[in-house]
Amino acid sequence: MSLWKKPSKPGQSMDRRTGNKPRIEGVTPHAAISGGEIAIQGRGFTANGNSRPVVRFGQQMASVLVSSSNRLVVRVPEDVASGDLTVDSGSSVSEPVAVAVGITLTENLHPVANPAVDAAGNVFSTFSGNRGQKVPVSVFKVNRNHVLQPFLNDLMNPTGLAFDRDGMLYISSRAEGAIYEVTPDGQRSVYAEGMGVATGIAFDQAQNLYVGDRTGTIFKISRDRQIFVFATVEPSVAAFHLAFGPDGDLFMTGPTTSSFDHVYRVSPTGAIASFYRGLGRPQGLAFDAQGSLYVAASLGGHRGVVRLSRDAKPELVVSGNAIVGLAFTSHRSLILATNNSLIEVFLDIAGRPLLQ
């Protein structure tokens, strides 16, 4: 009886008796929400070179979209509870690799821009509604215990949210072209009017408020409420989204029908330049403490959150669909606003304080 065995082909995993497990060597990106796509690099993913592996997040099976012995693309399952990613080749199971998966804080909202986080860690988001639609609750608050509470009623089409240094919340109404100032207990008053289709808002370090009018104007409102035209740009099909960078420049997105849109940088004097071009439908913006910019957008057809380094090098860092806005928390997580929910992803990245 012959003891000779045919040698394995490169990349083939052996059976369970050999103990040769599939091996995960890389995951891209390292964070995702339900429905996002993750690419997995490694070896030995298919037993005998022809079977389809099973990929799990904890105990939940993921949909395998692309499969080979050394590369997989999978879709993160709905209501995923664990980020422990494993590949089962049919003969053995890989060691788990950690992926940061999003935790849903609340659903049944309608954000259209960034959420806002106050000094206590409460998260604020809108139920914006269709243009001209008046809804019973316009702004909700989610506390640190993930309890959803109504915060503000009867404001037409709330869009942009931003806190000032004193803890007052400012809200744009794209239907009314107005900016409202809201106290911590929910009392509101008109802060400014005549802002066109008012969308994204952001404060600079001097606490001047900037407002993106979707028809193509960026307004500057000084602390004594004088209004200036700060810059003019092409109209947006959705909304302008604003964030201030570490050097005092205003960064802006305004999605168009193109799949190759700009992120703009606007100097303190109002001069506009393209910071990066090549994103699909870029929307909400936020900076980390190192000065990298995070954008809700698609990169090369992959939707999620794109990080742009200070020299404008792009990288998809969170995979997921329908993300319209984002905000960092003080405990190194990222709050994502989709078109109907708030999701928290623990990236272990410090955000840049909006007002220092």
N, C-alpha and C positions, 0 to 999 in steps of 0.2 A: 504494500500500500504506500503510495507516494505521500510524502509530507510537504511537498512543494505547494505554495499558494501564490496565486497571481498577485503581484504588488498593486497597491492602491494607486489610483490616478491622483495627480496633484489636486489638492483642495477637497478630496473625498474624505469623509469621516469614517472611522472604523465602527464596528458594532459595539454594543454595551460591554462585551467582555474585554475589549481593549482599553476601555476608559478614555477614549479619545473624543472629547467633547467638542461641539461647535464653539467657536471662540469669537466674541464680539470685540473688535479692535477700535471701532469708532462709531459715533452716532452724531448725525447732523440734522437739524440743530439739537441742542441739549434740552430744549424746553418746548412744550406744545400744549394746546388745549384740545378738547374733544373735536374730532374731525380733521385735525392737522395731520400733516404727513411727515414721517421721520425716515431718513435714509440710514441704513445700518451697514457698516463695512466689517469684514472679518473673514473667516474661513470655516469650512466644514458645515455650512448651513443646510446642505442637502445630503441625506443618506444615500449611498450608492449612486450619487450624481444625478438622480432623476426624480426624487420625491419632493413634495412641497412642504416646507417647514411650517410649524405652528409658532406664531409669535404671541407672547402674552405680556400684558402690563399687570403685574400681580397675577390674579387668577382670570383676568378678562382677556379674551382673545381679540387680537387686532386683525383687521383685514389686510392681507398681503397683496400689494398691487404689482410689485416687481419681485421676481425671485431668481436667484442664481446661487451657486455654491459660495460666493464671496460678497454678494451685495443683495440687500433687500430694501424695498420701500414699503412702508406700512402706514395704514391710517389709524390714528389713535381712536379707541372705542369711545362710545358715548358714556357719560357718567363715570369716567375712569376714576378709580379710587387709589391706585398705586402707581408709582413711577418706576417700579422694579421691572425692567425689561429683560425678557429671556427669549431665547430661540431654541425650539425643540425640533431637532432634525428628524425625529422618528426613531433614532437610535439612542440619543442622549440629549441632555439639556445643558445649555450654556450657563456659565455663572451670570448672575444678574448684573445689569448695569443701570445706574440711576439716571432717570430722566425727570426733569421738573415738569409735572403736569398741573394744569390749572384746576383750581377749586372754585366752583360756582358759588358766588355769594348770594346772588338773587337773580331772578328772571322776571319776565313780563314788564320790562322797562322799554324806553325808546331813546337811548342816547344817540346824539349825532355829532358829538365832539368829546374832548377829554372829560373824564370825571375830575373832581377836585377833592383834595384831602386836607382836612383842617389840622390844627396843631395837636389835637387830641387823638388823631388817627381815624376820625369818622370820615366816611366816603360819601360824597354827594354826586348824584346823577339825575338826569332829566327823564321825564316822559314828554318828549317834544311834540309828537303828533304830526299829522299832515298840516301843510300851510293853512292857517286860518282855523284849525281845529282847537277848540277849547276843551281841555280835559280836567277832571276833578282834582287830580294831584299833579302838579307840574314838576316838582323837584322832590326827590326822596333822599333820605339819609340812611346809611348802613353803619351801625356802630361797630366797635371792635369785637363784639360778640356775634357779629353777622346778623343782627336783628334789623329788619327793614322797617323804617318809620316814615310816614308822610312828613314833609318839611314845609312845603309851600304849595298853596292852592291857586288855581285860576290865573295863571300867567300864560299868556298866549305864546306858543312855540318857543319855549326856553331853549337856548342853543349852547352858547359858551358859558363856562363857569371859571371863576378865579377868585382867590382870597387875597385881601391886602394884608399889610403887616399887622393891622389891628384886629384881624379876625373877622372882618366884614366880608360877606360873600357878594360878588358882583355877577350878574346874570344878563346875558344879551337876549333880546326877543327879536327874532328875525321877521316876525309878522309886523311888529310895531316900530321897528327901527330904534328901539330904546334900550338903555342900560339901566338895570335896577340895582340898588344897593339894599342888602338884606342883613339885618342884625342876627346874632346867634340864636335869638328866640323866634326868628321867622317874620319880623316886621319889615316890610319893604317900602321903599320910596324910589321915585324916579331920580336917577343920577345924571343921565344925559339923554337927549332925544335927537332925532334927525340923522341917525346913523345908517340910513338906507336899509339893506337886508343884512342886519347885524348878525355876525356869526362868531368866529373865534375871538377871544379876548386874552390879554396878558399884561402884566405889570412889569415895568422896568425897575431898576433899583432905586430910582427917585420917586417911585410910586405914581408915575404917569401911567394912565391906562390906554392901551392900544386896542383898536377895534377893527376887525376885518369886515368891510362891506362887500358882500358877495358880488356886487356889480363892478368892483374894481378899485375901491379906495380903501386905504389903511388910514384910519383916523387916530390922532393922538389927543387925549384929554388930560390936561394938566390937573394938579391937585386942587386948583381954584376953579376947575371946570371950564376952562377955556378950551375950545375945540379947534384943532388944526388938521389940515390935510397933510399927512406925513409922507405918503407914497401912493402912487397909482400903478396898478397892474392890470393884466388881462382878467376879465370876469371868470368866475369859477362855476362849474355846473352843479356844485354841491355847497361847499362852505370853505372859507379860509380858516386855517388853523395856525395858531401863533405860539411861539415860545422864545424866550430870551436865552442866548448863549452866555458862556462865562466871560466873554470879552465885551459884552454890552451890545452885540448885534442882535437884531430881531430875525428869527428864522420863521419861514412861512411856507405852507403848502396850500395849494388850491387846485383840487383835482379837475382835470378836463376829460375829454373823451379819448385822449391819447393814452397809450400804455407805456409812454416814455416821458413821464412828467418830471418837472423840476422840484427840487427843494431850494428855495430862495433864501439868500442872506441880505438883510437890509441894514446898512450902516446907521449910526446915530444921526447922520445928516439926511437920511432917506434915500441914499444911493442903493440901487438894487443890482444884485449880481446872482448868478446861478451858483449855488454851492455844490449841488450834485444833480445830474440828470440821468434818468433811467429807471424810475420807479413807476409802477402801475397804481393809479388812484391813491396817491399819498394823502393821508389825513392827519390824525392826531400826532402830537410831538411832545417829547420830554427829554431832558438832558440828565445824564448821570453825573456823579461827583467828579469824574475824570474829564468831563467835557465832551463825551461822545453823545451823539444825537440818536434817539430812538424814534422811529417813524412807523405808524400803522400803514402798511403798503404791501405791494407784491414786488418781488425781485426775481427776474428771470422766470416769471410765471408761477412762483411759489409765494403764497399769501401768508402774511403774519406780521411780525414786528422786525423791521430792518434796523440794524445799528450802523450808523455812519461815524467812523472815527473822525478825529479832528482834521485829518487830511483827506476826508471824504472817501475812505475805503468802505465798501458796503459788505454786510454780512447778515444773513437771516439768523436771528437769535431765538425767535419764538415762531412756531408754525401754527397757523389757525386761520379760519375764515371769518369774514364779516366783522373784523376788528376796526372800529372807527376812532377810538381814542385810548389814551393810556396816561397813567400817573404813578410816580414812585411813592412809596410810603417810607416812614422813618425806620421801619424794621426790615428794610432791604428786600422788599417784595415789589412787584409791579401789578397795579390794578389795570385790567384791560376792560374796556367797554366795547361790547359787540353791539349789533343793532337791536338786541333785546335783553341783554344781561350784563352783569358785572362778574368778572373772573379774576381771582388772585393767583399769581404765579410767583413762587419763591425762587428768585434768581440769585440771591445773595449779592446784590449790587446796590450800592448806595446811590440814591438819587441826589441831584443837585438841588439845594434849597431854592425855592422860587423867589423868596425875598430874604436877604441876609441882613 
